[in-house]
Amino acid sequence: MTGTEAAPGAGQVASGERVARAALTRVLEPGDEVGGAWLRSYGARGLIERLREGAELVPRVTSARQEGLRARALAARPERDLETAGAAGARFVCPGDSEWPGQLDDLGCARPVGLWVRGRASLRLWALRSVAVVGSRACTEYGAQIAARLGAGLAERGWVVVSGGAYGVDGAGHRGVLGVGGATVAVLASGVDVPYPRGHHRLLDRIAQQGLLVGELPPGDHPTAYRFIQRNRVIAALTRGTVVVEAAYRSGALVTARRAQSLGRYTIGVPGPATSALSGGVHQLLRGEAVLVTSAAEVTELVGAIGDLAPERRGPVVPRDLLGPRAARVLAALPARGAMSAADVARGAATTPDDAVGRLYELQSLGFVERHGDSWKLTRQTTQTVFSSNERE
């Protein structure tokens, strides 16, 4: 999936509004619902002016908090941030821009003030057909393998994979997508010019070249524990569903999944070993409203359009599965060892002797049985396949 390219800064929002919103990304913390209510009441330019002047705001906050916000507002240099972002190949996307993903509006007052985006594709178009793949940072080899397979499988089906760029499941999912030349988005808890974690510097650069880096924080800003938690709401709102691959009972991935659920998105889980603490949180989700999946095909069946059906899964077909019901009953009446007369076979199969003889000759032609005088017995091959199969079942 290539998406449609968007020129940096493209959109309908006036420059004054854009500059004010860029300033507010330095002032308001991500997910600040009080700040979001102010933004709705006063508009971006009105709010930044009131914050700088120290004017009264409704809803009210403590004087200490308002003074702290005023200090941030006075220190903000949005024009410089926009210039820095441009030099790093990034742009600032606001609500009202043609590139703004409308599904983020479902967050209400917790909606991002705007998003800093690095990469050439259109975030709005990519988000229309996207799935989140999240999970534990300290994942097992099983978790990493599953995440990579899901990422690659979803990408091959034309889906955009969204994650957080972190170690563990996030990184494995992104790499799975990149490995098949697919589309992936990393939503960061830092500025899009700040590689975090540092060990993923090269991975994040690859995502910026082949996909998109997205964040609420302005250039140069670093993550905090609170910002990681709030970042998860953007992942949940941006996508059609969230797939959790390995998560302990206290995991940020569960926060993402529960936020997705509260927004009416699909909550999806990949099961792990019952003894694994890293799968405990996923299993807890699966006991609730989450849907169990084991493949990318099952994910797309859930979140995709009508007709995106996963292939039916079943065990291997053995020759006896192709027999008609009456022939199968006659075959089942024969013992594992030794021979049996046609009359005894008829009683065991609850049929007439003539019907039993007819079915026995049919089974002989198919190689299931052989005749010994007036008696019948299973061939050696049939004995091995039928009874070893029964033991497995």
C-alpha positions as CSV (number, residue, x, y, z in Angstrom):
1,M,0.0,0.0,0.0
2,T,1.6,3.3,-1.0
3,G,-1.0,5.9,0.1
4,T,-1.3,9.4,-1.3
5,E,1.6,11.8,-0.7
6,A,0.8,15.1,1.0
7,A,3.0,18.1,0.8
8,P,4.3,19.5,4.1
9,G,1.9,22.0,5.6
10,A,-0.9,21.2,3.2
11,G,-4.4,21.9,4.5
12,Q,-7.2,24.4,5.0
13,V,-6.3,25.7,8.5
14,A,-5.3,29.4,8.5
15,S,-1.6,30.1,9.4
16,G,-2.6,32.0,12.5
17,E,-4.6,29.1,13.8
18,R,-1.8,26.7,12.9
19,V,0.8,28.7,14.7
20,A,-1.4,29.0,17.8
21,R,-2.0,25.2,17.9
22,A,1.7,24.6,17.4
23,A,2.3,26.8,20.5
24,L,-0.3,24.9,22.5
25,T,1.6,21.6,21.9
26,R,4.3,23.2,24.1
27,V,1.8,24.3,26.7
28,L,-0.8,21.6,27.1
29,E,0.1,18.0,28.0
30,P,-1.3,15.3,25.7
31,G,-4.8,14.2,26.7
32,D,-5.5,17.3,28.9
33,E,-9.3,17.4,28.9
34,V,-9.5,20.7,30.7
35,G,-7.2,22.2,28.1
36,G,-9.4,20.6,25.5
37,A,-12.5,22.3,26.9
38,W,-10.7,25.6,26.9
39,L,-9.7,25.1,23.3
40,R,-13.3,24.5,22.3
41,S,-14.5,27.6,24.2
42,Y,-11.8,30.1,23.2
43,G,-10.3,28.7,20.0
44,A,-6.5,28.2,19.6
45,R,-5.5,31.8,19.2
46,G,-7.9,33.0,21.9
47,L,-6.6,30.4,24.3
48,I,-2.9,31.1,23.8
49,E,-3.5,34.8,24.3
50,R,-5.5,34.3,27.5
51,L,-2.8,31.9,28.8
52,R,-0.1,34.5,28.1
53,E,-2.1,37.3,29.7
54,G,-3.0,35.2,32.8
55,A,-6.7,35.8,32.1
56,E,-9.4,33.8,34.0
57,L,-10.3,30.5,32.3
58,V,-13.4,28.3,32.6
59,P,-13.3,25.6,33.8
60,R,-11.0,27.1,36.4
61,V,-7.8,25.4,37.7
62,T,-5.6,26.2,40.6
63,S,-3.5,29.4,40.5
64,A,-0.3,27.4,40.6
65,R,-1.3,25.4,37.6
66,Q,-2.4,28.4,35.6
67,E,0.8,30.2,36.4
68,G,2.7,27.1,35.2
69,L,0.8,27.1,32.0
70,R,1.4,30.8,31.6
71,A,5.1,30.3,31.9
72,R,5.0,27.7,29.2
73,A,2.9,29.9,26.9
74,L,5.3,32.8,27.2
75,A,8.3,30.5,26.5
76,A,6.7,28.9,23.4
77,R,8.3,29.7,20.1
78,P,5.9,28.0,17.6
79,E,7.5,29.6,14.5
80,R,10.8,28.1,15.5
81,D,9.2,24.7,16.1
82,L,7.5,24.7,12.7
83,E,10.9,25.7,11.1
84,T,12.7,22.9,13.0
85,A,10.1,20.4,12.0
86,G,10.3,21.4,8.4
87,A,14.1,20.9,8.5
88,A,13.6,17.4,9.9
89,G,11.2,16.5,7.1
90,A,8.1,16.9,9.4
91,R,4.9,18.9,9.2
92,F,2.2,20.0,11.7
93,V,-1.3,18.6,11.0
94,C,-4.3,20.3,12.6
95,P,-8.0,19.5,12.9
96,G,-9.6,21.0,9.8
97,D,-6.6,20.1,7.6
98,S,-7.3,17.7,4.7
99,E,-4.9,15.3,6.2
100,W,-6.5,15.2,9.7
101,P,-7.9,11.8,10.6
102,G,-11.5,12.4,11.6
103,Q,-11.7,9.4,13.9
104,L,-9.4,11.2,16.4
105,D,-12.4,13.5,17.0
106,D,-14.0,10.6,18.9
107,L,-11.6,11.5,21.8
108,G,-13.7,14.6,22.5
109,C,-11.9,17.1,24.7
110,A,-8.9,14.7,24.9
111,R,-8.4,15.1,21.1
112,P,-4.9,16.1,20.2
113,V,-4.3,19.8,19.7
114,G,-2.5,18.8,16.5
115,L,-0.1,16.1,15.3
116,W,3.5,16.4,14.2
117,V,4.0,14.1,11.2
118,R,7.2,12.9,9.6
119,G,6.9,11.0,6.3
120,R,5.4,11.6,2.9
121,A,2.2,9.6,3.0
122,S,-1.3,11.0,4.0
123,L,-2.0,10.2,7.6
124,R,-5.8,10.5,7.0
125,L,-5.8,8.0,4.1
126,W,-3.5,5.5,5.8
127,A,-5.6,5.7,9.0
128,L,-8.8,4.7,7.2
129,R,-7.5,1.1,6.8
130,S,-5.3,0.6,9.8
131,V,-4.9,-1.9,12.7
132,A,-2.9,-1.4,15.9
133,V,-0.5,-4.2,16.9
134,V,0.8,-3.7,20.5
135,G,2.2,-5.7,23.4
136,S,4.9,-6.2,25.9
137,R,8.3,-4.5,25.7
138,A,9.9,-7.5,27.3
139,C,8.2,-10.0,25.1
140,T,9.2,-13.6,24.6
141,E,10.5,-15.1,21.3
142,Y,7.0,-16.4,20.7
143,G,5.6,-12.9,21.1
144,A,8.1,-11.3,18.8
145,Q,7.5,-14.0,16.1
146,I,3.7,-13.6,16.3
147,A,3.9,-9.8,16.1
148,A,6.2,-10.0,13.1
149,R,4.0,-12.5,11.3
150,L,0.9,-10.4,12.0
151,G,2.6,-7.2,10.8
152,A,3.7,-8.9,7.6
153,G,0.4,-10.6,7.0
154,L,-1.6,-7.4,7.5
155,A,0.7,-5.4,5.3
156,E,0.4,-8.0,2.5
157,R,-3.4,-7.7,2.7
158,G,-3.2,-3.9,2.2
159,W,-3.5,-2.8,5.8
160,V,-1.5,-0.2,7.6
161,V,0.0,-1.4,10.9
162,V,0.1,1.2,13.7
163,S,2.2,0.7,16.9
164,G,4.4,2.7,19.3
165,G,7.9,2.1,18.0
166,A,9.0,0.6,21.4
167,Y,11.1,-2.5,22.1
168,G,9.5,-5.9,22.0
169,V,6.2,-6.5,20.3
170,D,6.0,-2.9,18.8
171,G,9.4,-3.2,17.1
172,A,8.7,-6.7,15.9
173,G,5.4,-5.7,14.3
174,H,7.0,-2.7,12.6
175,R,9.8,-4.9,11.3
176,G,7.4,-7.5,9.9
177,V,5.7,-4.8,7.9
178,L,9.0,-3.2,6.6
179,G,10.2,-6.6,5.6
180,V,7.5,-7.1,3.1
181,G,7.5,-3.4,1.9
182,G,4.3,-2.5,3.7
183,A,2.9,0.6,5.3
184,T,3.5,1.2,9.1
185,V,2.9,4.2,11.5
186,A,4.8,4.7,14.7
187,V,3.0,6.9,17.2
188,L,5.6,8.4,19.5
189,A,5.5,9.9,23.0
190,S,8.3,12.3,22.0
191,G,9.0,14.7,19.2
192,V,9.2,13.0,15.8
193,D,12.8,14.2,15.5
194,V,13.8,12.5,18.8
195,P,14.6,8.8,18.3
196,Y,13.1,7.0,21.4
197,P,14.1,4.4,22.4
198,R,17.6,5.2,21.3
199,G,18.2,1.6,20.3
200,H,15.5,2.0,17.7
201,H,17.2,4.9,15.9
202,R,17.6,3.0,12.7
203,L,14.2,1.4,12.8
204,L,12.5,4.8,13.3
205,D,14.4,6.3,10.4
206,R,13.3,3.4,8.2
207,I,9.7,4.0,9.3
208,A,10.0,7.7,8.5
209,Q,11.3,6.8,5.0
210,Q,8.8,4.0,4.3
211,G,5.9,5.0,6.5
212,L,5.0,7.7,9.1
213,L,6.2,8.9,12.5
214,V,3.5,10.7,14.4
215,G,3.5,12.5,17.8
216,E,1.7,15.2,19.8
217,L,4.9,16.6,21.2
218,P,6.8,19.4,19.4
219,P,10.4,19.0,18.0
220,G,13.0,18.1,20.6
221,D,10.5,17.1,23.4
222,H,11.2,13.9,25.3
223,P,8.8,11.3,26.7
224,T,7.6,10.8,30.2
225,A,5.6,8.0,31.8
226,Y,2.4,10.1,31.5
227,R,3.0,10.8,27.9
228,F,3.4,7.1,27.1
229,I,0.0,6.4,28.6
230,Q,-1.6,9.3,26.7
231,R,0.1,8.2,23.5
232,N,-1.9,5.0,23.7
233,R,-5.2,6.8,23.3
234,V,-4.1,8.1,19.9
235,I,-3.1,4.6,18.7
236,A,-6.5,3.3,19.9
237,A,-8.5,6.1,18.2
238,L,-6.6,6.2,15.0
239,T,-7.2,2.5,14.1
240,R,-10.1,0.2,13.4
241,G,-9.0,-2.3,16.1
242,T,-6.2,-3.1,18.5
243,V,-4.5,-6.5,18.5
244,V,-2.6,-7.3,21.8
245,V,0.2,-9.8,21.5
246,E,1.6,-10.6,25.0
247,A,0.8,-8.3,27.9
248,A,1.1,-8.7,31.6
249,Y,-1.7,-7.7,34.0
250,R,-0.1,-4.2,34.3
251,S,0.7,-3.2,30.8
252,G,0.4,-0.1,28.6
253,A,-0.9,-2.4,25.9
254,L,-3.9,-3.2,28.0
255,V,-4.5,0.6,28.4
256,T,-4.6,0.9,24.6
257,A,-6.9,-2.1,24.2
258,R,-9.4,-0.8,26.8
259,R,-9.3,2.7,25.3
260,A,-10.1,1.1,21.9
261,Q,-13.0,-0.7,23.5
262,S,-14.4,2.4,25.0
263,L,-14.2,4.1,21.6
264,G,-16.2,1.3,20.0
265,R,-13.2,-0.1,18.2
266,Y,-12.4,-3.8,18.0
267,T,-10.4,-5.3,20.8
268,I,-8.4,-8.4,19.7
269,G,-6.0,-10.7,21.5
270,V,-3.6,-13.4,20.6
271,P,-3.5,-16.2,23.2
272,G,-0.2,-17.5,24.7
273,P,0.7,-20.3,27.1
274,A,-1.6,-20.5,30.1
275,T,1.5,-20.5,32.3
276,S,3.0,-17.3,30.9
277,A,2.7,-14.2,33.0
278,L,3.3,-12.1,29.9
279,S,0.1,-13.5,28.4
280,G,-2.0,-13.1,31.6
281,G,-3.3,-9.6,30.6
282,V,-4.3,-10.9,27.1
283,H,-6.1,-13.8,28.6
284,Q,-8.0,-11.5,30.9
285,L,-9.1,-9.4,27.9
286,L,-10.2,-12.6,26.1
287,R,-12.4,-13.5,29.0
288,G,-14.2,-10.2,28.5
289,E,-15.1,-8.6,25.2
290,A,-11.9,-9.2,23.2
291,V,-11.9,-11.5,20.2
292,L,-9.3,-14.3,19.9
293,V,-7.3,-14.4,16.7
294,T,-4.2,-16.4,15.7
295,S,-3.5,-15.0,12.2
296,A,-3.6,-11.8,10.1
297,A,-6.4,-13.3,8.0
298,E,-8.6,-13.6,11.2
299,V,-7.8,-10.0,12.1
300,T,-8.9,-8.7,8.6
301,E,-12.0,-10.8,8.7
302,L,-13.0,-9.0,11.9
303,V,-12.0,-5.4,11.0
304,G,-12.4,-5.5,7.2
305,A,-15.3,-5.3,4.8
306,I,-17.9,-8.0,4.2
307,G,-16.3,-10.8,2.3
308,D,-12.8,-10.5,3.9
309,L,-13.1,-14.0,5.2
310,A,-10.3,-16.0,6.8
311,P,-9.8,-19.5,5.3
312,E,-11.5,-22.3,7.3
313,R,-9.1,-24.2,9.5
314,R,-9.4,-27.9,9.8
315,G,-7.1,-30.9,10.3
316,P,-5.6,-32.9,7.5
317,V,-8.1,-34.9,5.3
318,V,-7.5,-38.7,5.4
319,P,-8.9,-41.2,2.9
320,R,-11.6,-42.5,5.3
321,D,-13.0,-39.0,5.6
322,L,-14.2,-39.3,1.9
323,L,-16.2,-42.4,2.5
324,G,-20.0,-42.4,2.6
325,P,-21.7,-42.9,6.0
326,R,-22.7,-46.5,5.3
327,A,-19.3,-47.6,4.0
328,A,-17.7,-45.8,7.0
329,R,-19.9,-47.8,9.4
330,V,-18.9,-51.1,7.8
331,L,-15.3,-50.1,8.0
332,A,-15.6,-49.2,11.7
333,A,-17.2,-52.6,12.4
334,L,-14.0,-54.5,11.4
335,P,-11.6,-55.3,14.3
336,A,-8.1,-53.9,14.4
337,R,-6.7,-57.5,14.3
338,G,-8.1,-60.7,12.8
339,A,-10.8,-61.3,10.3
340,M,-14.6,-61.3,10.5
341,S,-17.4,-62.8,8.5
342,A,-19.7,-60.7,6.5
343,A,-22.7,-61.6,8.8
344,D,-20.8,-60.4,11.8
345,V,-19.8,-57.2,10.0
346,A,-23.4,-56.6,9.1
347,R,-24.5,-56.9,12.8
348,G,-21.7,-54.6,13.9
349,A,-22.6,-52.0,11.3
350,A,-26.4,-52.4,12.0
351,T,-27.2,-53.2,8.3
352,T,-28.2,-56.2,6.2
353,P,-25.7,-58.9,5.1
354,D,-26.3,-58.0,1.4
355,D,-25.5,-54.4,2.1
356,A,-22.5,-55.3,4.2
357,V,-21.1,-57.5,1.4
358,G,-21.6,-54.7,-1.1
359,R,-19.8,-52.1,1.1
360,L,-17.0,-54.6,1.8
361,Y,-16.3,-55.0,-2.0
362,E,-16.4,-51.2,-2.3
363,L,-13.9,-50.9,0.5
364,Q,-11.7,-53.6,-1.1
365,S,-11.6,-51.7,-4.4
366,L,-10.4,-48.6,-2.4
367,G,-7.7,-50.6,-0.6
368,F,-9.2,-50.5,2.9
369,V,-10.0,-54.2,3.3
370,E,-9.0,-57.6,1.9
371,R,-10.9,-60.9,1.7
372,H,-9.7,-64.1,3.2
373,G,-12.0,-66.9,2.2
374,D,-15.4,-66.1,3.7
375,S,-14.0,-63.5,6.0
376,W,-12.8,-59.9,5.8
377,K,-10.0,-58.0,7.5
378,L,-8.4,-54.6,7.4
379,T,-5.3,-54.1,5.3
380,R,-2.1,-53.4,7.1
381,Q,-2.0,-49.8,5.9
382,T,-5.6,-49.2,7.0
383,T,-4.9,-50.6,10.4
384,Q,-1.9,-48.2,10.8
385,T,-3.7,-45.1,9.6
386,V,-7.1,-45.6,11.1
387,F,-6.0,-46.6,14.6
388,S,-3.1,-44.2,14.9
389,S,-5.4,-41.4,13.9
390,N,-7.9,-42.5,16.6
391,E,-5.2,-42.3,19.2
392,R,-4.3,-38.7,18.2
393,E,-7.9,-37.7,18.4
